[in-house]
Amino acid sequence: MYHRHDAVIVGAGGAGLRAAIELCGKADVAVVSKLYPTRSHTGTAQGGIGAALGNREEDSAEWHAFDTVKGSDYLGDQDAIELMCQEAIGAVYDLEHMGLPFSRTEKGLIDQRRFGGHTRNFGEAPVMRSCYAADRTGHMILQTLYQQCIKHNVHFYDEFHVLDLIINDGVCCGVIAYELATGELHTFHAKTVLFATGGCGKMYKVTSNAHALTGDGMAIPYRRGLPLEDMEFFQFHPTGIYKMGILITEGARGEGGILLNGKGERFMERYAPTIKDLAPRDVISRSIYLEVREGRGVEGKDYVLLDLTHLGSEVIETKLPDITDFVRTYLGIDPVKTPIPVQPTAHYAMGGVPTDVNGRVLADEKGNVMPGFYAAGECACVSVHGANRLGTNSLVDIQVFGKLSGKDMARFCAETDYTPLPEDPEGKVREEIERLKLNTGNESAAKIRTELQAEMMDNASVFRTADSLGTIRRKLEELQERYKSVRVDDKSTIYNTELMEAYELGFLLDLADCLVVSAEARTESRGAHCREDYPKRDDVNWLKHTFAYQTDSGIKLAYKPVTITKFEPKERKY
Ligand SMILES: Cc1cc2nc3c(=O)[nH]c(=O)nc-3n(C[C@H](O)[C@H](O)[C@H](O)COP(=O)(O)OP(=O)(O)OC[C@H]3O[C@@H](n4cnc5c(N)ncnc54)[C@H](O)[C@@H]3O)c2cc1C
């Protein structure tokens, strides 16, 4: 089936919906989403959105920018970071004006809490910068944005899986989607396309990410020859519920929670003497692994404890109600009385589809853009998070760059005509679906996915070495080969989720390859990429962004310099 819209937004999370709102009234806009919009992962964000409002104590956008640059281990592009931190303030007020019910101070202002790596006066002490609605901030953002979209008659195509990007003569002119309810293919012809498809945490075994986070919007352009930036940097959040990976927000430590090892020691005092349990995530995740490795996990196992018991039931029940429920439901313990068993959980992709600050997708490391193609949110890499994202900065990113992308897309729509479609735009997708459905091989997608997740966890997570990366690279070769024989038993056209899961596994495998090859090449440790065989950061050789291309002869790597404005790279201490 053929559809035509000026602007097609793929993804109905915070980034996609914010862009859609910006386009309303300026262009005919459609949002295509594989999930029902309010099920997007943005809705699970807990702890808050960072902005230097200064409602609790003095703060400034410049301090926010400094913290973000330092948090990024100096890999973030500083012009983009400064812009984001300035725009963050307006982004939070935009949400307030749209009706978002923030938690309030006694004076009725938007309340703010502490979060990892956010400090006053360039690192002096933690600052209250995270604006929140209890521990349901993302839920409130998503509902608020969705209501605005409905009010403005945005056209939604729900439960449509986008599987390919249409490019004609170097210009992006639409997408191909599979409608889950009918099995029908749809061609969306557009003047501009925005990918806002979120992350790819499902390549790891223990993750905070929802099932749908399979990185489709990164893998699709990558398969079309476009680069992916900085994929070796994948964030592990220190406090996932032990074995399950379900997130316990950093806001719990922002409210005063502390981490304890098996001996009952507050070990972060040793690793980050100034800001302790509020150090950035890469630092804390590594510290937990080291404690466990040196035999100081709880009961000799691979976890530590998050202790909230000293906060009192009032703070816990009113400021952290959702995580309290999770812990009671999934662990059967009461965080008011008992510390919570936690371990690092795969959380956030710092890398993704490279863009400029207006969301325009870069076609190469030299900065040329692909006309008509935009990306924003977790699937994109501006890069404002560099080698390690600070908590609360993703919600900022999706609001700020969602809006700026929408704005630039409106301009582009006004100035440009539709590019004609190439011949048989659905061909490639139809072929792949037929291949999967007709395959008589004996491989199961579920089995390959389980192996992928376990091996990535063992070999390409918090610590890496040339050996571990070599092991996982060879394993990926094997899994890619076996993927060719994946059999889909469900041959129907109605709600064939087995088929879509097999398709998504293909995306995950390609992204894992890209991550591993990028990580093998980077012989230094920076942010979330910690090479035990190269433990030091190496600014002389590696202060640069990786650009990875999928080619017929394997993955090709190129590099792009980091933009530095006013914060000279320094040793990172907390
Ligand atoms: C548990 C949890 C808690 C978090 N807490 C915080 C926090 O407190 N503060 C913070 O700053 N960050 C937080 N984060 C990170 C942050 O929530 C996410 O990075 C951010 O919300 C991503 O938004 P997005 O719009 O890019 O994508 P998402 O919200 O993930 O939305 C992706 C959209 O893309 C669609 N999609 C994907 N693939 C396809 C396809 N092939 N075809 C069609 N549609 C597709 C999906 O249907 C969905 O609508 C948290 C993350 C998690 C997992």
The ligand as an ORCA input file, in Angstrom:
! r2SCAN-3c Opt
* xyz 0 1
  C      14.252      1.770     32.625
  C      14.851      3.023     32.056
  C      14.886      4.186     32.821
  C      15.434      5.353     32.299
  N      15.446      6.495     33.066
  C      15.937      7.643     32.533
  C      15.901      8.873     33.262
  O      15.366      8.955     34.372
  N      16.436      9.975     32.696
  C      17.011      9.950     31.456
  O      17.477     10.972     30.989
  N      17.021      8.800     30.727
  C      16.500      7.667     31.234
  N      16.527      6.520     30.485
  C      16.963      6.587     29.082
  C      15.860      7.201     28.243
  O      14.603      6.884     28.784
  C      15.884      6.714     26.799
  O      17.183      6.795     26.295
  C      14.978      7.609     25.957
  O      13.700      7.676     26.527
  C      14.886      7.110     24.523
  O      13.889      7.845     23.859
  P      13.678      7.712     22.302
  O      12.569      8.626     21.933
  O      14.968      7.859     21.616
  O      13.234      6.181     22.087
  P      12.116      5.249     22.771
  O      11.358      5.939     23.824
  O      12.798      3.984     23.093
  O      11.107      5.008     21.588
  C      11.461      4.266     20.450
  C      10.289      4.249     19.502
  O      10.712      3.710     18.266
  C       9.767      2.789     17.790
  N      10.470      1.844     16.926
  C      11.624      1.173     17.158
  N      11.953      0.422     16.092
  C      10.993      0.628     15.159
  C      10.760      0.126     13.850
  N      11.579     -0.738     13.272
  N       9.645      0.546     13.192
  C       8.774      1.418     13.761
  N       8.950      1.918     15.005
  C      10.052      1.531     15.685
  C       9.153      2.175     19.037
  O       7.882      1.688     18.759
  C       9.119      3.390     19.968
  O       7.922      4.117     19.751
  C      15.973      5.346     30.992
  C      15.926      4.188     30.233
  C      15.404      3.034     30.757
  C      15.420      1.794     29.912
*
